[in-house]
Amino acid sequence: MLTPDEYIGLRQLLDANKESEGASLALSTRDNPKPPRRKNRKRSSQLSKAFRKANDVMRNKNGSLKKGKTQADVARYAHRLIKQGKV
């Protein structure tokens, strides 16, 4: 069992470790992830637009896929749109 003085000392030691430079750096790197590279940002925005177009072409008005089409077909078509520069 800890005495009140030992408990206070232990709490101060733990608080000092939390506020140390290393701990604050570790927390800050987790909170602020590195932004994506410009190339990746461009590609992901193109891909989202291409998927919207591909889904418009390959789905019915009620949202279900057309007969004989799969999600893989939609993805292939989206990638093809990007490669052809239609997005």
C-alpha positions as CSV (number, residue, x, y, z in Angstrom):
1,M,0.0,0.0,0.0
2,L,1.3,3.4,-0.9
3,T,1.5,6.3,1.5
4,P,0.0,9.6,0.3
5,D,3.4,11.1,-0.2
6,E,4.6,8.1,-2.3
7,Y,1.4,8.3,-4.4
8,I,1.8,12.0,-5.1
9,G,5.5,11.5,-6.1
10,L,4.5,8.6,-8.4
11,R,1.7,10.8,-10.0
12,Q,4.2,13.6,-10.6
13,L,6.7,11.2,-12.2
14,L,4.1,9.9,-14.5
15,D,2.8,13.4,-15.5
16,A,6.4,14.5,-16.1
17,N,6.9,11.5,-18.5
18,K,3.7,12.4,-20.4
19,E,4.9,16.0,-20.8
20,S,8.4,15.2,-21.9
21,E,9.6,16.1,-25.3
22,G,9.6,12.6,-26.7
23,A,6.1,11.9,-25.6
24,S,4.8,15.1,-27.1
25,L,6.5,14.4,-30.4
26,A,5.1,10.9,-30.6
27,L,1.6,12.3,-30.0
28,S,2.0,15.1,-32.5
29,T,3.1,12.7,-35.3
30,R,0.1,10.5,-34.8
31,D,-2.3,13.4,-34.8
32,N,-1.0,15.0,-38.0
33,P,-0.3,12.4,-40.6
34,K,1.8,13.4,-43.6
35,P,-0.3,14.6,-46.5
36,P,-0.4,12.4,-49.6
37,R,2.0,13.1,-52.5
38,R,0.7,15.3,-55.3
39,K,0.7,12.3,-57.7
40,N,-1.4,10.3,-55.3
41,R,-3.8,13.1,-54.7
42,K,-4.3,13.6,-58.5
43,R,-4.8,9.9,-59.1
44,S,-7.3,9.4,-56.3
45,S,-9.4,12.4,-57.5
46,Q,-9.3,11.0,-61.0
47,L,-10.3,7.6,-59.8
48,S,-13.3,8.9,-57.8
49,K,-14.6,10.7,-60.9
50,A,-14.0,7.7,-63.1
51,F,-15.9,5.4,-60.7
52,R,-18.8,7.8,-60.8
53,K,-18.9,7.7,-64.6
54,A,-18.4,3.9,-64.7
55,N,-21.2,3.4,-62.2
56,D,-23.5,5.6,-64.2
57,V,-22.8,3.5,-67.3
58,M,-22.9,0.0,-65.7
59,R,-25.8,0.4,-63.3
60,N,-29.6,0.5,-63.7
61,K,-31.7,3.4,-62.5
62,N,-32.5,1.5,-59.3
63,G,-28.8,1.2,-58.5
64,S,-28.3,-2.5,-59.2
65,L,-25.7,-3.7,-61.6
66,K,-26.8,-4.5,-65.2
67,K,-27.2,-8.1,-66.1
68,G,-23.8,-9.8,-66.6
69,K,-21.8,-7.0,-65.0
70,T,-19.8,-7.2,-61.8
71,Q,-18.1,-4.7,-59.6
72,A,-14.8,-5.9,-61.2
73,D,-16.1,-4.8,-64.6
74,V,-17.0,-1.4,-63.1
75,A,-13.4,-1.1,-61.7
76,R,-11.8,-2.1,-65.0
77,Y,-13.9,0.4,-66.9
78,A,-13.0,3.2,-64.4
79,H,-9.3,2.4,-64.8
80,R,-9.7,2.4,-68.6
81,L,-11.4,5.8,-68.5
82,I,-8.4,7.2,-66.6
83,K,-5.9,5.6,-69.0
84,Q,-7.8,7.0,-72.0
85,G,-7.8,10.5,-70.4
86,K,-11.6,10.8,-70.4
87,V,-11.7,11.9,-66.8
